[in-house]
Amino acid sequence: MFIKGKGTSDTQAPSTPTNLAASNIESTSLTLNWKASTDNVGIAGYDVFQGSTNLGTATGTSFDVTGLTKNTSYSFYVRAKDFSDNTSGNSNTVNVTTTDGPNPGAEPCAASTTQNSTLHITNVSFGSIDNSSTNAAYNDFTTISTSLTAGQATGLTVTLNNNSWTFNAVGVWIDWNNNGDFTNAGEKVYSRFGAAPYSANITPPSVAVSNTSLRMRVRVGYGSEAKITPCGTDTYLGEVEDYTVIVGGGTPTPTCNDGIQNGNETGVDCGGSCPACPVDVTYCSATGNDGPEEITNVTFAGINNSSVRNATGYDNFTTISGNVNAGTSYNLRVDIVGYNGGAADEIYAFFDWNIDGDFADAGESFALTKTTNLVGDISVPVPQTAKNGSTRMRLLVSYYDVEKNPCDTGTNDVRFGEYEDYTIVVNGGSSRVKGNFVENKLLLYPNPFEETVTIDVSKLDSDVFTMYVYDILGKELMHKYYKKKPGKIVLGNEIKTAGNYFVKIQTKTKIETGRLIKL
């Protein structure tokens, strides 16, 4: 292994990267790809330049460029570097002009009003949507949705607090092609300047994007027909509300990476003709039976939990989690109560680093060093090969040193002691692949969860993405568009009922999925 600065005299520069090209060119983003360089020691990365500006370093041979301006020309080149900071020559320069329009799935234009108490929307009825509301400058009801069928009409009715006014202006738009605007032909699905009724039958066109959340905007204004516009702030009377519609019909051929359950799949992108669905990891039972042995405090990787003995000799603290990085060591301290001051009691720790549901593999069990009769310490090395994601840490205090099994087996089970379980989230290790679920880009913890679950998206390759949550049957529960990667997303009230759920993160080039279990 080469370590920078440890007596090396490497002066040989990497070869120049070649075949730089741009793809996935949108209005504000694009992807650069190139052919890898070679080096006598190894390539540390590639610096990516936009003109004379260094945009960052790529460890592979692709780089997502974001934050561009639509209909604008840019020039890019890349340069390789090795671990001694020797740099290659510049690659070929690629000249690119971004497109003139929003990206597919982009956030639509802003719209609001300033005087909404006098004239506003009181109800929208459309398919399964039947939403009554109070006035606001803008109401985001995109968590409320209805399913439509391409070519089949569905009745729409909009009700206002002052339906009889003859200068009311009402408009409804649906972004059928999911490109982030309402300007394409047929996307203004209803308009009326005059008194109520405000009703129509809406038929999704055959070109509507199917099985995807599409934005519907409802707007009321007052005074002229010119008020019927989907964007901008109206400084007079009115209100704006947004909803979600999903169009069926013309369904695309199911694939094993489209992020939804379709075809003969038994889960999202798994089962049937796709790779097998992940099997939920379960762990063996463990009971400490009798006391006085008990664990009173655990400190490890962000965990600092004090507890009293559970009468069963086992406590489930898996809703409490710590975060570790593969290849790094962390100090574990366990405080106990023991028999006759704890002198004869032993403390053990078990970790399921490969997430296979047991603690039987090399490097998964530890005996803590007693620094006092009631305290045990040990430095726990996290293997570089540890699987990314949520796994189990099990702790045990036992009076008899031969009774140190991580599970109840019927032989040498713990007679005097206590077990506690916790969740450990591993980062920077090997990919955990089960079926089509890859968890090195999307970390979910604690999982299973009771109240809230954290979705760590910090390792996504793109800042811009849309997050979807589905139930086990593939029904969409929510979606949200992010213009900038937030790092961590916490879900709570969005998932109300115990069961299995799926989260999908969709960028312009990739889909990441993961399974959630609410207890």
C-alpha positions as CSV (number, residue, x, y, z in Angstrom):
1,M,0.0,0.0,0.0
2,F,1.3,3.5,-0.9
3,I,1.0,6.1,1.8
4,K,1.6,9.7,0.8
5,G,4.6,11.3,2.5
6,K,6.1,8.1,4.0
7,G,9.6,8.2,2.4
8,T,8.4,8.2,-1.2
9,S,10.2,9.8,-4.1
10,D,7.6,9.2,-6.8
11,T,7.9,12.0,-9.4
12,Q,6.2,10.2,-12.4
13,A,3.0,12.0,-13.5
14,P,-0.2,10.0,-14.4
15,S,-1.1,9.7,-18.1
16,T,-3.5,12.2,-19.5
17,P,-7.2,11.3,-19.3
18,T,-8.9,11.0,-22.7
19,N,-12.3,10.8,-24.4
20,L,-13.9,13.4,-22.1
21,A,-17.6,13.7,-23.1
22,A,-20.8,15.2,-21.7
23,S,-24.1,13.4,-21.3
24,N,-27.5,13.8,-19.6
25,I,-27.4,17.5,-20.6
26,E,-30.2,19.4,-18.9
27,S,-31.0,23.1,-18.3
28,T,-29.0,23.3,-15.0
29,S,-26.9,20.1,-14.9
30,L,-24.9,17.5,-16.9
31,T,-22.6,14.5,-16.4
32,L,-19.0,14.3,-17.5
33,N,-17.3,11.0,-18.4
34,W,-13.8,10.1,-19.5
35,K,-11.3,7.3,-20.0
36,A,-9.2,6.5,-16.9
37,S,-5.5,7.5,-16.6
38,T,-2.7,5.2,-15.5
39,D,0.1,5.7,-13.0
40,N,3.1,3.8,-11.7
41,V,1.7,3.9,-8.2
42,G,-2.0,4.7,-8.4
43,I,-4.6,7.4,-9.3
44,A,-5.7,9.5,-6.3
45,G,-8.4,11.3,-8.3
46,Y,-9.4,13.6,-11.1
47,D,-9.7,17.4,-10.7
48,V,-12.7,18.7,-12.8
49,F,-12.4,22.2,-14.3
50,Q,-15.1,24.5,-15.7
51,G,-13.0,27.0,-17.5
52,S,-10.4,28.0,-14.9
53,T,-12.6,27.0,-11.9
54,N,-11.8,23.7,-10.1
55,L,-15.3,22.2,-9.5
56,G,-14.0,19.4,-7.3
57,T,-12.3,16.0,-7.3
58,A,-13.8,12.8,-8.7
59,T,-12.5,9.4,-7.5
60,G,-14.0,7.6,-10.5
61,T,-14.3,8.5,-14.2
62,S,-17.6,10.5,-14.0
63,F,-18.7,13.7,-12.4
64,D,-22.1,15.3,-12.0
65,V,-22.1,19.1,-12.7
66,T,-25.0,21.0,-11.1
67,G,-25.9,24.6,-10.6
68,L,-25.6,25.6,-14.2
69,T,-27.7,28.2,-16.1
70,K,-30.1,27.2,-18.9
71,N,-29.2,27.9,-22.5
72,T,-25.6,28.8,-21.5
73,S,-22.3,27.6,-23.0
74,Y,-19.6,26.0,-20.8
75,S,-16.2,24.4,-21.3
76,F,-14.8,21.5,-19.2
77,Y,-11.6,19.5,-18.9
78,V,-10.2,17.1,-16.3
79,R,-6.7,16.4,-14.9
80,A,-5.5,13.3,-13.1
81,K,-3.4,13.3,-10.0
82,D,-1.5,10.6,-8.0
83,F,-0.8,10.2,-4.3
84,S,2.3,12.3,-4.5
85,D,0.4,15.2,-6.1
86,N,1.9,14.6,-9.5
87,T,-0.6,15.9,-12.1
88,S,-1.3,14.8,-15.7
89,G,-1.8,17.1,-18.6
90,N,-5.2,18.4,-19.4
91,S,-7.7,16.2,-21.1
92,N,-9.5,17.2,-24.3
93,T,-11.9,20.2,-23.7
94,V,-15.6,19.5,-24.1
95,N,-17.9,22.5,-25.0
96,V,-21.5,22.1,-23.9
97,T,-24.6,24.3,-24.1
98,T,-27.3,23.6,-21.5
99,T,-30.9,23.1,-22.7
100,D,-33.5,25.9,-22.6
101,G,-36.1,24.6,-20.1
102,P,-36.5,22.9,-16.7
103,N,-35.3,19.5,-16.0
104,P,-37.8,16.6,-15.9
105,G,-39.3,16.4,-12.5
106,A,-38.1,19.9,-11.6
107,E,-39.9,22.1,-9.0
108,P,-42.5,24.2,-10.8
109,C,-42.7,28.0,-10.8
110,A,-43.7,29.8,-7.6
111,A,-47.3,31.1,-7.3
112,S,-49.1,33.0,-4.5
113,T,-51.5,35.8,-3.7
114,T,-51.5,38.6,-1.1
115,Q,-55.3,39.1,-0.4
116,N,-56.7,35.6,0.0
117,S,-59.1,36.0,2.9
118,T,-61.8,37.7,0.7
119,L,-61.6,35.3,-2.2
120,H,-60.2,31.8,-1.9
121,I,-60.6,28.1,-2.6
122,T,-62.7,26.1,-0.1
123,N,-62.8,22.7,-1.8
124,V,-61.2,20.8,-4.6
125,S,-62.9,17.5,-5.8
126,F,-61.1,15.4,-8.4
127,G,-61.1,11.6,-8.4
128,S,-60.2,10.5,-4.8
129,I,-59.2,14.1,-3.9
130,D,-61.9,15.8,-1.8
131,N,-60.1,18.4,0.1
132,S,-61.6,21.3,2.0
133,S,-59.2,24.1,3.0
134,T,-58.9,27.5,4.6
135,N,-57.3,30.5,2.9
136,A,-53.6,31.0,2.4
137,A,-51.4,32.7,-0.1
138,Y,-50.3,29.2,-1.2
139,N,-51.3,25.8,0.0
140,D,-49.1,22.8,-0.8
141,F,-51.4,19.8,-0.8
142,T,-49.1,17.6,-2.9
143,T,-49.3,14.9,-0.3
144,I,-52.9,14.5,-1.4
145,S,-53.2,12.6,-4.6
146,T,-55.5,10.8,-7.0
147,S,-55.0,8.1,-9.6
148,L,-56.2,8.7,-13.2
149,T,-56.4,6.5,-16.2
150,A,-55.0,7.7,-19.6
151,G,-57.9,8.3,-22.0
152,Q,-60.6,8.2,-19.3
153,A,-62.4,11.3,-18.1
154,T,-62.6,12.2,-14.4
155,G,-64.8,14.9,-12.9
156,L,-63.2,18.1,-11.4
157,T,-65.0,20.6,-9.3
158,V,-63.5,23.7,-7.6
159,T,-65.5,25.6,-5.0
160,L,-64.8,29.1,-3.8
161,N,-66.0,31.0,-0.7
162,N,-67.7,33.5,-3.1
163,N,-68.9,31.4,-6.0
164,S,-71.3,33.9,-7.4
165,W,-68.9,36.7,-8.2
166,T,-68.9,37.4,-12.0
167,F,-65.3,38.5,-12.1
168,N,-63.8,35.3,-10.7
169,A,-61.0,33.8,-12.7
170,V,-60.3,30.1,-12.1
171,G,-57.6,28.0,-13.8
172,V,-56.3,24.4,-13.4
173,W,-53.1,23.0,-14.8
174,I,-51.5,19.5,-14.8
175,D,-47.8,19.0,-15.7
176,W,-48.6,16.0,-17.9
177,N,-45.0,15.6,-19.2
178,N,-43.4,16.1,-15.7
179,N,-41.0,18.8,-17.0
180,G,-41.6,21.3,-14.2
181,D,-43.8,23.8,-16.1
182,F,-47.4,24.2,-17.2
183,T,-46.7,25.7,-20.6
184,N,-47.0,22.6,-22.9
185,A,-50.0,22.0,-25.1
186,G,-53.0,20.6,-23.1
187,E,-51.5,21.4,-19.7
188,K,-54.1,24.0,-18.9
189,V,-56.9,21.6,-18.3
190,Y,-59.6,24.1,-17.2
191,S,-60.3,27.8,-17.1
192,R,-63.3,30.0,-16.5
193,F,-63.8,33.8,-16.1
194,G,-67.2,34.3,-14.5
195,A,-69.4,33.0,-11.7
196,A,-69.6,29.3,-10.7
197,P,-70.0,26.4,-11.5
198,Y,-66.3,25.6,-11.9
199,S,-66.6,22.0,-13.1
200,A,-65.2,19.9,-16.0
201,N,-64.3,16.4,-17.1
202,I,-60.5,16.0,-17.3
203,T,-59.0,13.3,-19.6
204,P,-55.3,12.5,-19.3
205,P,-53.6,12.5,-22.8
206,S,-51.9,9.4,-24.0
207,V,-48.5,11.2,-23.8
208,A,-48.9,11.8,-20.1
209,V,-46.0,10.3,-18.0
210,S,-47.4,7.3,-16.3
211,N,-46.9,5.9,-12.8
212,T,-45.2,9.1,-11.7
213,S,-46.3,11.9,-9.4
214,L,-47.4,14.9,-11.5
215,R,-48.2,18.4,-10.2
216,M,-51.7,19.8,-10.5
217,R,-52.1,23.5,-9.8
218,V,-55.5,25.2,-9.0
219,R,-55.6,29.0,-9.0
220,V,-58.3,31.6,-8.4
221,G,-57.9,35.3,-9.1
222,Y,-60.3,38.2,-9.6
223,G,-60.8,41.1,-12.1
224,S,-59.9,39.8,-15.6
225,E,-59.2,36.7,-17.6
226,A,-55.5,37.6,-17.5
227,K,-55.5,36.4,-13.9
228,I,-55.7,32.8,-15.2
229,T,-51.9,32.1,-15.1
230,P,-50.1,29.3,-13.3
231,C,-47.1,31.4,-12.1
232,G,-46.2,34.5,-10.1
233,T,-47.6,36.5,-7.2
234,D,-51.0,38.2,-7.6
235,T,-51.2,41.3,-5.4
236,Y,-55.0,41.2,-5.5
237,L,-57.6,38.7,-4.5
238,G,-57.2,34.9,-4.9
239,E,-55.4,31.8,-3.8
240,V,-53.2,28.9,-5.2
241,E,-53.2,25.2,-4.3
242,D,-51.1,22.3,-5.6
243,Y,-52.0,18.6,-5.6
244,T,-50.6,15.4,-7.1
245,V,-52.1,13.2,-9.8
246,I,-50.7,9.8,-11.0
247,V,-51.7,8.6,-14.4
248,G,-52.1,4.9,-15.2
249,G,-52.6,3.4,-18.6
250,G,-49.8,3.1,-21.1
251,T,-47.7,1.5,-18.4
252,P,-44.1,1.0,-19.4
253,T,-42.6,-2.4,-19.4
254,P,-41.7,-3.3,-15.8
255,T,-38.0,-3.4,-15.0
256,C,-36.0,-4.5,-12.0
257,N,-34.7,-0.9,-11.3
258,D,-37.7,1.4,-11.9
259,G,-38.3,1.9,-8.2
260,I,-41.9,0.6,-8.1
261,Q,-43.6,-2.8,-7.6
262,N,-45.0,-3.9,-10.9
263,G,-45.1,-6.9,-13.2
264,N,-44.7,-10.1,-11.3
265,E,-42.6,-8.5,-8.5
266,T,-43.4,-9.4,-5.0
267,G,-41.7,-6.3,-3.6
268,V,-40.3,-3.1,-5.1
269,D,-37.8,-4.2,-7.8
270,C,-37.5,-7.7,-6.3
271,G,-39.1,-11.1,-6.4
272,G,-40.7,-12.7,-9.4
273,S,-38.4,-12.4,-12.4
274,C,-36.2,-9.9,-10.5
275,P,-33.6,-10.8,-7.9
276,A,-34.9,-12.2,-4.6
277,C,-36.4,-9.7,-2.1
278,P,-34.3,-9.0,0.9
279,V,-35.0,-11.2,3.9
280,D,-35.3,-9.3,7.1
281,V,-32.5,-10.2,9.5
282,T,-33.7,-11.7,12.8
283,Y,-31.6,-12.4,15.8
284,C,-31.6,-15.3,18.3
285,S,-33.2,-14.8,21.8
286,A,-31.1,-14.2,24.8
287,T,-32.2,-14.1,28.5
288,G,-30.0,-13.4,31.5
289,N,-32.5,-15.1,33.9
290,D,-31.6,-14.1,37.4
291,G,-29.7,-11.1,39.0
292,P,-28.3,-9.2,40.7
293,E,-26.2,-8.7,37.6
294,E,-27.3,-5.8,35.4
295,I,-26.0,-3.4,32.9
296,T,-26.3,0.2,34.2
297,N,-24.7,2.3,31.4
298,V,-23.4,1.8,27.9
299,T,-21.1,4.3,26.1
300,F,-20.2,3.6,22.5
301,A,-20.0,5.6,19.2
302,G,-22.5,8.2,20.3
303,I,-24.6,5.9,22.5
304,N,-24.7,6.9,26.1
305,N,-27.6,5.0,27.7
306,S,-28.3,4.4,31.4
307,S,-30.7,1.6,32.4
308,V,-32.0,-0.6,35.2
309,R,-32.3,-4.4,35.0
310,N,-35.2,-5.8,33.1
311,A,-36.9,-8.6,35.0
312,T,-36.5,-10.9,32.0
313,G,-32.7,-10.4,31.9
314,Y,-33.0,-8.9,28.4
315,D,-33.6,-5.3,27.2
316,N,-34.2,-4.2,23.7
317,F,-32.6,-0.8,23.1
318,T,-32.4,-1.1,19.2
319,T,-34.2,2.2,18.9
320,I,-30.9,3.7,20.2
321,S,-28.2,3.8,17.6
322,G,-24.5,4.7,17.2
323,N,-22.6,5.5,14.0
324,V,-19.3,4.0,13.1
325,N,-16.9,4.0,10.1
326,A,-15.4,0.9,8.7
327,G,-11.7,0.6,9.4
328,T,-11.9,2.7,12.6
329,S,-11.8,1.7,16.2
330,Y,-14.2,2.9,18.9
331,N,-14.0,2.7,22.7
332,L,-16.8,0.7,24.4
333,R,-17.5,1.2,28.1
334,V,-20.0,-0.9,30.0
335,D,-21.0,-0.1,33.6
336,I,-22.6,-2.9,35.7
337,V,-23.9,-4.1,39.0
338,G,-22.6,-7.5,40.1
339,Y,-22.6,-10.0,42.8
340,N,-20.4,-9.2,45.8
341,G,-19.2,-5.9,44.2
342,G,-18.9,-7.4,40.7
343,A,-15.4,-8.9,41.2
344,A,-16.3,-12.2,39.5
345,D,-18.6,-10.8,36.8
346,E,-17.5,-10.7,33.2
347,I,-18.6,-8.4,30.4
348,Y,-18.9,-9.4,26.7
349,A,-19.8,-7.6,23.5
350,F,-21.0,-9.1,20.2
351,F,-21.4,-7.3,16.8
352,D,-23.0,-8.6,13.6
353,W,-20.6,-6.9,11.2
354,N,-21.7,-8.8,8.1
355,I,-25.4,-8.4,8.9
356,D,-26.1,-12.1,8.5
357,G,-28.2,-12.5,11.7
358,D,-25.6,-14.1,14.0
359,F,-22.5,-13.2,16.0
360,A,-20.4,-16.2,15.0
361,D,-18.0,-14.7,12.5
362,A,-14.4,-13.8,13.2
363,G,-14.0,-10.4,14.9
364,E,-17.6,-10.3,16.1
365,S,-17.2,-11.2,19.8
366,F,-15.2,-9.4,22.5
367,A,-14.4,-9.8,26.2
368,L,-14.1,-6.4,27.9
369,T,-11.2,-5.6,30.2
370,K,-12.4,-4.8,33.8
371,T,-10.8,-1.5,34.8
372,T,-12.7,-1.7,38.1
373,N,-15.0,-4.4,39.4
374,L,-18.0,-2.6,38.0
375,V,-16.6,-1.1,34.7
376,G,-15.4,-2.8,31.5
377,D,-13.6,-1.2,28.6
378,I,-12.4,-2.2,25.2
379,S,-11.4,-0.7,21.9
380,V,-13.6,-2.2,19.2
381,P,-12.1,-2.3,15.7
382,V,-14.8,-2.0,12.9
383,P,-13.6,-4.3,10.1
384,Q,-13.0,-2.6,6.7
385,T,-15.2,-5.4,5.3
386,A,-18.2,-4.6,7.6
387,K,-21.4,-4.2,5.7
388,N,-22.9,-0.8,5.4
389,G,-26.2,-0.2,7.1
390,S,-27.9,-0.9,10.4
391,T,-26.7,-3.9,12.4
392,R,-26.9,-5.3,15.9
393,M,-24.7,-4.9,19.0
394,R,-25.4,-7.2,21.9
395,L,-23.9,-6.8,25.3
396,L,-23.8,-9.3,28.2
397,V,-22.8,-9.3,31.9
398,S,-22.5,-12.8,33.3
399,Y,-21.4,-14.2,36.6
400,Y,-20.0,-17.4,35.3
401,D,-17.2,-17.0,32.7
402,V,-18.3,-20.2,30.8
403,E,-21.8,-18.7,30.3
404,K,-21.0,-16.2,27.6
405,N,-23.1,-17.3,24.6
406,P,-24.6,-14.5,22.6
407,C,-27.8,-16.6,22.3
408,D,-29.9,-19.0,24.3
409,T,-28.8,-22.5,23.1
410,G,-29.7,-24.8,26.0
411,T,-26.0,-25.3,26.8
412,N,-24.2,-23.0,29.2
413,D,-27.0,-20.5,29.1
414,V,-26.6,-17.5,31.4
415,R,-28.1,-18.1,34.8
416,F,-27.1,-14.9,36.5
417,G,-26.7,-11.9,34.1
418,E,-28.4,-9.5,31.7
419,Y,-28.3,-8.8,27.9
420,E,-28.9,-5.5,26.1
421,D,-29.3,-5.0,22.3
422,Y,-28.5,-1.8,20.4
423,T,-28.4,-0.6,16.7
424,I,-25.1,0.3,15.1
425,V,-25.0,2.0,11.7
426,V,-21.9,1.3,9.6
427,N,-20.6,3.7,7.0
428,G,-17.8,3.5,4.6
429,G,-17.7,-0.3,4.4
430,S,-18.7,-2.8,1.8
431,S,-22.0,-2.6,-0.1
432,R,-24.9,-4.5,1.4
433,V,-26.6,-6.0,-1.6
434,K,-29.7,-8.1,-1.2
435,G,-31.6,-8.6,-4.4
436,N,-31.6,-5.1,-6.0
437,F,-31.1,-3.1,-2.8
438,V,-27.8,-1.3,-2.5
439,E,-27.3,0.4,0.8
440,N,-23.9,2.1,0.4
441,K,-25.6,5.2,-1.1
442,L,-28.6,5.3,1.2
443,L,-28.4,4.6,4.9
444,L,-31.5,4.0,7.0
445,Y,-31.4,4.0,10.8
446,P,-32.7,2.9,13.2
447,N,-34.3,0.3,11.1
448,P,-36.7,-1.2,12.3
449,F,-38.0,2.0,13.9
450,E,-40.8,3.0,16.2
451,E,-41.2,6.8,16.0
452,T,-38.7,8.3,13.6
453,V,-36.2,7.0,11.0
454,T,-33.3,8.9,9.6
455,I,-32.4,8.6,5.9
456,D,-28.8,9.6,5.3
457,V,-28.4,10.8,1.7
458,S,-25.0,12.4,2.1
459,K,-23.3,9.8,-0.1
460,L,-25.7,10.4,-3.1
461,D,-23.9,11.4,-6.3
462,S,-26.3,14.2,-7.0
463,D,-27.5,17.2,-5.0
464,V,-30.9,17.3,-6.8
465,F,-33.3,14.5,-6.3
466,T,-36.9,13.5,-5.5
467,M,-37.7,11.2,-2.6
468,Y,-40.7,8.9,-2.6
469,V,-42.1,6.6,0.1
470,Y,-44.3,3.6,-0.8
471,D,-46.2,1.1,1.2
472,I,-45.6,-2.7,0.7
473,L,-48.3,-2.7,-2.1
474,G,-46.5,0.0,-4.0
475,K,-48.9,2.8,-3.2
476,E,-47.2,6.2,-3.0
477,L,-47.5,7.8,0.5
478,M,-45.4,10.9,-0.1
479,H,-42.9,12.5,-2.3
480,K,-40.7,15.6,-2.0
481,Y,-38.3,17.4,-4.4
482,Y,-34.9,18.6,-3.1
483,K,-32.9,21.2,-4.9
484,K,-29.9,20.7,-2.6
485,K,-28.9,17.6,-0.8
486,P,-29.9,18.0,2.9
487,G,-27.5,15.3,4.3
488,K,-30.1,13.6,6.5
489,I,-33.9,13.4,6.3
490,V,-36.0,12.4,9.3
491,L,-39.4,10.7,8.7
492,G,-42.0,10.3,11.4
493,N,-45.6,11.2,10.9
494,E,-45.4,10.4,7.2
495,I,-45.4,6.7,8.2
496,K,-48.2,6.1,10.7
497,T,-48.9,2.4,10.6
498,A,-46.7,-0.6,11.5
499,G,-45.5,-2.5,8.5
500,N,-43.0,-2.7,5.6
501,Y,-42.3,0.4,3.5
502,F,-39.9,1.4,0.7
503,V,-38.1,4.7,0.2
504,K,-36.9,5.6,-3.3
505,I,-34.4,8.4,-4.1
506,Q,-34.5,9.4,-7.8
507,T,-31.8,11.6,-9.3
508,K,-31.7,12.3,-13.0
509,T,-29.4,9.3,-13.6
510,K,-30.0,6.8,-10.8
511,I,-32.5,5.3,-8.5
512,E,-31.6,4.2,-4.9
513,T,-34.1,2.2,-2.9
514,G,-34.3,0.9,0.6
515,R,-36.7,-1.0,2.9
516,L,-38.1,0.5,6.1
517,I,-39.8,-1.4,8.9
518,K,-42.1,0.4,11.3
519,L,-42.8,-1.4,14.5
